[in-house]
Structures are given as structure tokens and as C-alpha cells.
């Protein structure tokens, strides 16, 4: 019994050191994370080259990497909080054994109150960090949306300013003969097919931008600026394209059905676009709702786990009492008072 007691006291000391050290480190990390998450940083406007390994990444890859690291941080600090609770349970278990061995009445001495206070403080910090983490996740998701829209807007502008303008600048003549004019009209028809892809991309950008701005996007001002630039550039390009075709057909004295199909933006011509935008918005809302549900489920899980672990500790202590003490009292050598 003396050896067992010495071992339990050694385990008690080790468990206490482990708990207080772990709790201090976890609380410090949580406080640091909360300060970091509360900073109002514009993540998608920062320099892309964070380190040498990310020097070659574009802005979209950089934001995506931040989102992945942000998710990993959540998993890490939740594991750390769980570890702190486990060390607390181990510490209280050995403290209870020592109290029973030295027959110390419950309430006279013990670390239970202090440990509970530390765990309560840990729970408050954990919930605060989870709330800040969720808000930062929302900001990062909005940055990813903005970067995607910005990249698409740049691609459309580059095509208009380079490919589109090059075609218009090199096709100003109406042809000296009927054959030349017909050839130019054929080229125009073929190029118009290519231009329609850019038109659909521009329409998608405009409708997506409308939805993002309506939902109170963090980068609403920048989104409007990009939309204005793309819209004006494309309208100017499409008007010049339509005018050139009218001139060619006028030279030939014809008016085809193709000329009635303007390249100008008709944002309701594709009924599937609105459905796509609504589906994307619903997906974002669903993800935010799922995150709230996960947080609520996580809290319930921690509470239930703590209750179950407490019951397990109680049953284990009861088993020790039955095995060690009750058995001795039933022996013939036990004092009659027992």
C-alpha cells in the first residue's frame, strides 16, 4: 500500500504539472489567435509572395492557401483544448485518490474548484476564438470570391483590349469588290462566334457582382469598379462590331438574320445564368449555416464528453473502493467496528 501510495503521489505531481502547463500554453495560444483573428486585414490585397515557396503563386492560390491554413488552425486549437481537458481529468483522478488515502473530507482541500475555474475560462476563450475564426473564414471566403471575379474581369478586359481591338483596327475596310466584302463578312461572322464566349463571361461577371454587392460583400466598392470597367469596355467593343457588320451588309445590299443578333449585353437572355447565381449564393449560405451547426454540435459534444468522463471517473473510484476497502472489511481479520 505504501508503494502504491507513493506511485499515486508521483503520478499526481506529474499530472498537476502537465495540466497547469498545458492549460497555460493553450490559453496563451487562444488569446494570441483571438487577437490575430480580430485584426481587420484585407487578405486578398496583401503581397502574394509570403515566402519563397509561395513566390510563384498567384493571388488566387495565395488566398486558397490561407483558407486551408485557417482550417488547419481550427483543428489544431480544438485538439489542444481537448488535450487540456484530458489532463485536467487525469489530475483530478489522482487528486481524488490521494484524498481518499489520507481520508481528507471532501471540501476541506482539493484542486477541484481551481481546475473548474481554469476549464471555465478555457471554454470562454475557446468560444470567443471560434466566433472570431468563423468571421475570419467568412472574410477569406469573400476574398476568394473577389479574386475570382477580379481574375475573370481581367481576362475579359485583356481579350477586349487586345484580341477585340486588334480585329477592329485591322478591319476598317469594306472591300473594293463584292468578293472582298463577302470575305470580310465571313471573317466577321467567324470572329463573332469567338466574341460570344467573352460576352457570356461578361454577363456572368455582371450578374455575380450584383449578387455579391446585394449580400453586403466586403469588397463591394472594388467589385463595382471592375464591373464598370468591364461593362463600358464591352459595350464600346460590341457597338463597333455591330456597326462594322451593318456597313458590310449595307455594301452588299443584304440584311441577314445574323445582323439582328447583336453582341450587346442582354443579361436575361440566358435563363440558366440566374439559376447558376442563385445556386452559388445558396451554397455560400448553406456553408455558413453548416458552420453554425458544427459550432453548436461541438459545444454539445464537449459538454456530453465532460459528463461521461466524470461518470467514468466516479465508477472507477467506486470500483477501487469495492475492490480495496469492502473486500478487507469482509475478512475475518477485520476489526468488528468495520
C-alpha atoms as one frame of an Amber mdcrd trajectory, in Angstrom:
protein
   0.000   0.000   0.000   2.824   2.388   0.807   4.439   1.763  -2.574   1.101
   2.239  -4.307   0.545   5.475  -2.426   3.991   6.742  -3.394   3.335   5.911
  -7.025  -0.024   7.675  -6.930   1.543  10.760  -5.353   4.218  10.799  -8.055
   1.536  10.478 -10.723  -0.416  13.243  -9.008   2.557  15.603  -9.161   3.224
  14.753 -12.805  -0.458  15.132 -13.708  -0.669  18.512 -11.953   2.422  19.792
 -13.767   1.062  18.521 -17.073  -2.340  20.130 -16.553  -1.201  23.560 -15.392
   1.486  23.742 -18.064  -0.889  22.614 -20.822  -3.685  24.932 -19.668  -1.326
  27.911 -19.555   0.021  27.207 -23.037  -3.427  26.601 -24.550  -4.883  29.779
 -23.007  -1.913  31.760 -24.300  -2.387  30.349 -27.809  -6.127  31.081 -27.731
  -5.522  34.686 -26.679  -2.976  35.097 -29.468  -5.350  33.592 -32.045  -8.206
  35.831 -30.912  -6.041  38.943 -31.336  -4.916  37.723 -34.740  -8.450  36.915
 -35.919  -9.812  40.268 -34.750  -7.401  42.199 -36.979  -9.275  43.673 -39.920
  -6.838  42.634 -42.640  -7.552  42.676 -46.350  -6.094  39.272 -47.128  -6.567
  39.335 -50.898  -4.808  42.697 -51.229  -1.642  41.619 -49.425   1.517  40.685
 -51.253   1.281  37.250 -52.788   4.883  36.301 -52.049   4.668  35.442 -48.364
   7.740  33.216 -48.515   9.987  31.697 -51.153   7.722  28.688 -51.658   4.756
  30.944 -52.467   6.684  33.406 -54.623   5.417  31.859 -57.849   1.776  31.591
 -56.727  -0.845  33.987 -57.988  -3.274  35.842 -55.772  -5.989  33.189 -56.030
  -3.596  30.439 -54.948  -2.391  32.600 -52.071  -5.921  33.161 -50.752  -6.760
  29.478 -51.191  -3.631  28.573 -49.207  -4.699  30.961 -46.428  -8.113  29.274
 -46.260  -6.503  25.835 -45.976  -4.152  27.014 -43.215  -7.064  28.697 -41.449
  -8.964  25.392 -41.407  -5.894  23.586 -40.075  -5.576  26.167 -37.290  -9.113
  25.430 -36.148  -8.456  21.707 -35.957  -5.213  22.338 -34.057  -6.601  24.604
 -31.337  -9.649  22.361 -30.839  -7.300  19.399 -30.310  -5.282  21.487 -27.856
  -8.419  22.361 -25.863  -9.417  18.698 -25.753  -5.928  17.782 -24.519  -6.190
  20.359 -21.717  -9.483  18.816 -20.576  -7.997  15.321 -20.618  -5.033  16.398
 -18.487  -7.491  18.031 -16.061  -9.408  14.766 -15.717  -6.203  12.837 -15.058
  -5.094  15.395 -12.469  -8.433  15.296 -10.643  -8.435  11.496 -10.690  -5.115
  11.225  -8.851  -6.049  14.095  -6.537  -9.189  12.180  -5.565  -7.168   9.054
  -4.844  -4.833  10.973  -2.558  -7.773  12.496  -0.715  -9.267   9.053  -0.162
  -5.977   7.597   1.016  -5.357  10.337   3.569  -9.061  10.397   4.485  -9.406
  14.077   3.750 -13.011  15.175   3.857 -14.419  16.455   0.619 -14.438  20.235
   0.518 -11.621  20.709   3.041  -8.878  20.603   0.442  -8.599  19.875  -3.215
  -7.855  21.407  -6.601 -11.352  20.838  -7.986 -12.534  24.436  -7.720  -9.361
  25.859  -9.197  -9.352  23.330 -12.032 -13.018  24.025 -12.790 -12.323  27.762
 -12.877  -9.451  27.235 -15.315 -11.596  24.980 -17.515 -14.442  27.512 -17.487
 -12.030  30.244 -18.552 -10.677  27.914 -21.227 -14.203  27.277 -22.529 -14.917
  31.022 -22.744 -11.688  31.646 -24.648 -12.385  28.704 -26.952 -15.867  30.002
 -27.809 -14.510  33.503 -28.449 -11.838  32.127 -30.766 -14.429  30.012 -32.605
 -16.563  33.097 -33.209 -13.572  35.094 -34.445 -12.441  32.132 -36.555 -15.853
  31.951 -38.229 -15.813  35.669 -39.013 -12.321  35.457 -40.482 -13.366  32.399
 -42.508 -16.232  34.445 -43.943 -13.794  37.241 -44.821 -11.403  34.807 -46.500
 -14.262  33.276 -48.490 -15.275  36.750 -49.652 -11.671  37.456 -50.623 -11.654
  34.249 -52.681 -14.880  35.339 -54.402 -13.453  38.777 -55.145 -10.182  37.391
 -56.509 -12.110  35.015 -58.787 -14.254  37.883 -60.097 -11.191  40.116 -60.485
  -9.338  37.449 -62.492 -12.328  36.899 -64.785 -12.713  40.652 -65.253  -9.028
  40.982 -66.177  -9.300  38.124 -68.671 -12.327  39.737 -70.317 -10.671  43.163
 -70.443  -7.463  41.712 -71.865  -9.400  39.929 -74.599 -11.367  43.070 -75.466
  -8.334  45.378 -75.422  -6.030  43.005 -77.286  -7.869  40.475 -79.457 -11.028
  42.533 -79.953  -9.323  45.863 -80.604  -6.742  44.239 -82.875  -9.518  42.813
 -85.034 -11.375  46.126 -85.243  -8.224  48.122 -86.003  -7.210  45.741 -88.800
 -10.722  45.510 -90.284 -11.736  49.023 -91.218 -12.042  48.495 -94.970 -15.337
  47.440 -96.552 -13.616  45.852 -99.548 -13.122  47.141-103.077 -15.007  44.284
-104.705 -18.013  42.185-103.861 -15.790  39.150-103.291 -13.617  41.062-100.798
 -16.667  42.347 -98.948 -18.157  38.843 -98.753 -14.829  37.537 -97.441 -14.718
  40.270 -94.782 -18.301  39.469 -93.778 -17.415  35.790 -93.446 -14.422  36.675
 -91.258 -16.664  38.895 -89.158 -19.144  36.058 -88.650 -16.383  33.674 -87.554
 -14.867  36.229 -85.173 -18.296  36.979 -83.739 -18.590  33.338 -82.645 -15.389
  33.760 -80.637 -16.605  37.063 -79.201 -19.783  35.410 -77.891 -17.720  33.460
 -75.343 -16.449  36.737 -73.933 -19.992  38.120 -73.923 -21.222  35.193 -71.803
 -18.284  35.641 -69.441 -19.051  39.350 -69.076 -22.726  38.595 -68.396 -21.738
  36.116 -65.701 -19.406  38.679 -64.111 -22.134  41.337 -64.039 -24.764  39.085
 -62.503 -22.365  37.578 -59.960 -21.244  41.078 -58.990 -24.866  42.123 -58.427
 -25.422  39.208 -56.051 -22.205  39.810 -54.114 -22.923  43.511 -53.667 -26.514
  42.830 -52.573 -25.224  40.431 -49.897 -23.021  43.148 -48.390 -19.683  41.969
 -49.731 -16.529  43.291 -48.075 -15.129  44.395 -51.449 -18.349  45.889 -52.823
 -16.639  49.130 -53.923 -13.840  47.335 -55.773 -16.363  44.966 -57.366 -18.378
  47.913 -58.695 -15.205  49.445 -60.139 -14.311  46.269 -62.018 -17.868  45.832
 -63.266 -17.963  49.412 -64.545 -14.696  48.985 -66.437 -15.725  45.671 -67.989
 -19.232  46.860 -68.840 -18.072  50.057 -70.535 -15.258  48.346 -72.449 -17.514
  45.579 -73.732 -20.363  47.897 -74.713 -17.956  50.023 -76.726 -16.489  46.934
 -78.407 -19.866  45.336 -79.210 -21.225  48.592 -80.650 -18.250  48.884 -83.007
 -18.625  45.221 -84.031 -22.318  45.645 -84.831 -21.658  48.867 -86.721 -18.968
  47.225 -88.861 -21.286  44.344 -89.779 -24.074  46.750 -90.729 -21.646  48.572
 -93.019 -20.522  45.327 -94.678 -24.077  44.141 -95.250 -25.033  47.595 -96.483
 -22.259  47.435 -99.079 -23.619  44.062-100.240 -27.214  45.247-100.069 -28.341
  42.439 -97.748 -29.827  42.143 -94.268 -29.329  38.691 -92.767 -30.759  37.219
 -89.577 -27.226  37.245 -88.191 -27.197  41.041 -88.201 -30.212  41.077 -85.881
 -28.305  39.038 -83.282 -26.348  41.820 -81.669 -23.295  41.267 -79.463 -24.695
  43.750 -76.953 -25.357  42.501 -73.445 -28.754  41.010 -72.754 -28.379  39.927
 -69.170 -31.601  37.930 -69.205 -31.066  36.108 -72.498 -29.654  33.042 -70.774
 -32.194  31.775 -68.194 -29.673  29.341 -66.733 -27.372  32.144 -65.596 -29.769
  33.369 -62.914 -30.196  29.803 -61.696 -26.410  29.382 -61.501 -26.019  32.563
 -59.473 -28.832  31.584 -57.103 -27.270  28.152 -56.636 -23.905  29.728 -55.822
 -25.462  32.126 -53.307 -27.446  29.281 -51.723 -24.262  27.234 -51.435 -22.489
  30.052 -49.571 -25.458  30.490 -47.211 -25.591  26.735 -46.620 -21.895  26.643
 -45.740 -22.339  29.466 -43.220 -25.350  27.693 -41.698 -23.441  24.415 -41.559
 -20.594  26.168 -39.749 -23.016  27.446 -37.088 -24.428  23.941 -36.693 -20.940
  22.500 -36.326 -20.116  25.028 -33.619 -23.306  24.197 -31.731 -22.695  20.463
 -32.110 -19.112  20.928 -30.929 -20.270  22.656 -27.739 -22.788  19.902 -27.030
 -20.165  17.264 -27.732 -17.739  18.824 -25.244 -20.414  19.058 -22.547 -21.506
  15.444 -23.035 -17.914  14.251 -23.121 -17.172  16.001 -19.845 -20.246  14.439
 -18.219 -19.368  10.968 -19.480 -15.739  11.262 -18.372 -16.855  12.430 -14.927
 -19.139   9.423 -14.609 -16.343   7.109 -15.713 -14.047   8.566 -13.061 -16.749
   8.094 -10.429 -17.334   4.469 -11.451 -13.593   3.790 -11.425 -13.243   5.243
  -7.929 -16.220   3.190  -6.779 -14.583   0.086  -8.204 -11.411   0.838  -6.235
 -13.447   1.246  -3.046 -15.219  -2.055  -3.595 -12.039  -3.884  -4.547  -9.700
  -2.489  -1.897 -11.823  -1.497   1.096 -15.008  -3.532   1.005 -13.052  -6.729
   0.490 -10.909  -6.038   3.579 -13.941  -5.310   5.773 -15.421  -8.704   4.950
 -12.354 -10.625   6.064 -12.386 -12.419   9.407  -9.322 -10.454  10.482 -11.084
  -7.121  10.085 -11.973  -5.180  13.276 -15.521  -5.736  14.492 -16.213  -1.998
  14.305 -15.995  -2.264  10.497
